[in-house]
Amino acid sequence: MLYWALLFFVVAIVAAVFGFGGIASASAGIAQILFFIFLVLFVVTIIMKLVRRA
């Protein structure tokens, strides 16, 4: 999922360089959402591993 977030971020940067503001904005928004989903899943996974260890 982090790969997809980085991919959309790169697409947003390239689109912004070429002047496609709408596509850049949409890609940046998707990248931001995917990154936050990744963070939530990462934290949940760490918590679950700590709970199972105890």
Buried (B, 14 or more C-beta within 10 A) or exposed (E): EEEBBEBBBEBBBEBBEEEBEEBBEBBBEBBBEBBEBBEEEEEEEEEEEEEEEE
